[in-house]
Amino acid sequence: MLDLLKEYQASLIFTEDKLKKVQKQIRFYKKQRYLNPTGKEHLLMLQHDERILNAALRTINFTIEWLATGRQPGLMRGIERRAVYQREMKSERNVIHFKSYDQYSHDNPSSDEIEDDTYKSQIAKEIVASLTKRQREILELYSQGFTCEEIGQMLGITKQGVWKTIDACKKKIEGEGWVMS
């Protein structure tokens, strides 16, 4: 296995050298103001060769990474996938509840609903802990179903300002490790 990896690394170096030479020739032909028909054909052939060499480099790098790590690059399996799913929270418009359970109008909630609502409220508190007061306020109004235009009118800012704040909140939440889908 190590011999194969060394051969691929040698092929990578060889292919990179060839690509540099082809790119140097392409630059030379592009500097020419007037190319005769054979020069234009040669330039087209060199550009085609460059595309082929770039594809070969991508394939070689992919194979080297696969051989070095022992698994296919880009695929997440097992524990890596589970770690992502554990921090994922579906972000519907009303998923982040800022109200306490007493403010909900349930007649007789089941114990599962109570546990689910308390779990969601705990997660919501964790999520919004890193947001500023203004961001929380805008996100709260947005989660209650107000449009960006209505929120902007209430708070005295533009609709685009509301959108930018919501986008900043999403980035901040994703930066904390939560996945919003």
Phi, psi and omega in degrees: 000318179293325177297318180296318178298318179296321178295319178295321178295322176294319177297323179298313180297315180298315181293321177297319177298314179300318181297318178299319179295318180295318179295324177296317178295322178297315178300320179299312182292328179288334178288336180294130179288315183239122178249135174286168183304323179290327177294321178294319178296319180296320178297316178298319178295321179294320179295322176295317177299321179298316178298318180295317180294321177297319177296319178296320179297318178299317180295317180295315178299318178300314181294319179298316179296320179297315180292324183288320183268338180087007176209164186292129179295143176090340179272138175248130179225164172055238188293326180296316180293319181296322180297323178291316182294329181294331183259006182276139176222122180296131184252087171275171185297326185253019185285331181268104182265131180254359182268155175279169184295330182297334184278352178282147181257074176257140177284296179225086181288145177282167181294328177296319179295320180296313180297318180296316180292321179291323177297315179296320180291325176295317179295318180300320178296319178297319183293312187276359181299329183271355183274154176284169181299317180295318179296318178298318181298314180294317180294324178296313179296321179295321180289339177278355174104004178287146177281165180296325179294317179295318179297317179299318179294320180295320186261355178075033176232169183281163178297321179293326176296322177295315180299317180298321179294319178296317177297319178297321177297315180299316180296320180294319179295317178293328177294333177283351178108359178274142180257121178255122180234000000 
